[in-house]
Amino acid sequence: MKENQNQAFNFIQMNERQPKPRTQGVTEIRGSYYTPMGKRYLEDILETMGAYVDSVK
């Protein structure tokens, strides 16, 4: 496990992840169907968290 100083809640230890494309482990973001998304929503997510996100629904 490692502690990453560049992430939110960096006091939470996380297992190392394989580089993309991964053979195991998935990070998915699910938005509420009733929540409006702005034009830059996907771009903002990928710019800020793209290294950690495998899927956005």
Long-range contacts (C-beta under 8 A, 24 or more apart in sequence): 20-54, 22-54, 26-54, 26-55, 27-52, 27-53, 27-54, 27-55, 28-53, 28-54, 28-55, 28-56, 28-57, 29-53, 29-55, 29-56, 29-57, 30-57, 31-56, 31-57
